[in-house]
Amino acid sequence: MFHHSKDLQFNARVSKPDPAFANILLEQFGGENGELAAAMQYFTQAFGAKQPHPDKYDMLMDIATEEFSHLEIVGATIQMLLKGVNGELKAAADSSEIMQVLDGKAAKENIIHAALTNNPHFVTLSAGGPRLANSQGIPWCASYIHSNGDLTVDLRSNLASESRAKLVYEHLMKFTDDPYVKETLSFLMTREVAHYKMFEAALDTIQPNFPPGVLQADPRFTQQYFNLSPEKSFTGPWNEGEMPDMGKDWEFIADPVSFVKESEGLTKLEYDKKKEMADTDKLNKKMSEEKSSEVKASEPEGTAQWSDYEESEVK
């Protein structure tokens, strides 16, 4: 059950119209890294988490709902930036706000032309309101959503989503001089950072959470680093020394072509991994049983009911 408050989460303000920036800001309204994409991603991920991870379901729904509130902030800001660009543009062209945009250097026809050039949809399809499309007019698409049904995978997707959204807001702030708009963008950017840390903390409470999914990595192919750009090679903790949290060392393959040929396509390796492979098979079976039992144990017997209503409340 959603409850809508007519007051915004953050007091979004705009000092003067700016049709050009309104169009750019559409990226965070109907773009692939925007607020609607984030809201729908966390909203859909929450369903699979409800039974086995009710605490993560609560978190995902809370953050999804906050993302909807951010969508409202972005939409409201776009609407305010378009003041004077809607059906009353001609009449509003002499107002002080429009004159601040023109700065006395252009006729009112120029601001009309600018609005049409930046995004014709503003004045032809939406009467000056934001549409669910990005700054290029491409409609919002559900393919933006990453929901894989494994909570550790979903949470890692969310870390990437929050990172991309944070970066978009950072770039957006370069294209406006309005102090009020910058203040709003800074708030939205900061909440992306906050959500990142929430998802990071939630992932850490699920143990084990690596590798993603259930099945373990094949020990024969886990440690190799293939030096596929030999002309100028770099080394670091990604290809030398101990692998992070694995208790194994990287194996640097300096000449991948020869290595693959001599091992007949990695099918005849010099080292024996039979014991490790047997241990991996056992762990795969163990993890499969645990994950399956975890989900089955959380599913209610008999009639399925999503919410726990008290009988007195229902009456």
C-alpha angles and dihedrals in degrees: 000000000000123000118200123208114199091218116085120241088237124030098247114198137175125200097200141356118276114175093178094057091042087062093049091048089060085083088077093044103048104000129111093257095038135115097266091053091051093046094050093044094055092038093056094041090056095067094065091046096052099091106032096033110025091164091056089046088057092049094047092049092048093051093043089053091049089051088056088054089051089051087056091051092051092046092048091050092050090050092051092047088055095055107141095017097091129078093307094055095117092051093044095047091091094050120113092248094057091044088056088058093046092042088204093290103103141036121256089253088068093060089050090050091048092052092049093045095049094051123345089196091073093067103022105041110015103030092234098319129117118265128205093261136100127252090279093054094252109148120245112266133203089225086080088073122094112197114149104168094242110098095211090054092045093050091051089050088052092053088056092045093052090047092053093045091050090053093049091054089047090055093044091059089063092064102055133063094189106117092205093052091047089052090054093046091049090053092050092046091050092051088056088058091048092051090049090058091046092054091044091053092046092052090052091057091060108081128217095024100156131115096028113249125015110291120081125231119269104258091216093067105028103090105043121111109194112213096217096162100052097162091078114010128186128198130205142134088302093067110015136052123009121350112243111269093344104097089225135103126241116251109218110211102202095181107033095175094057091040093054093045095047092047091047094241095327091300096112110044123172096231123074115234099168095117093046091048090051090050089049091052090052091049091048090055092045094049092045091054093045095049092045092048091047092058096040093049091053094052113094121241120240119359112023115230123179098199129043103228119183111237091233091053092051091052 
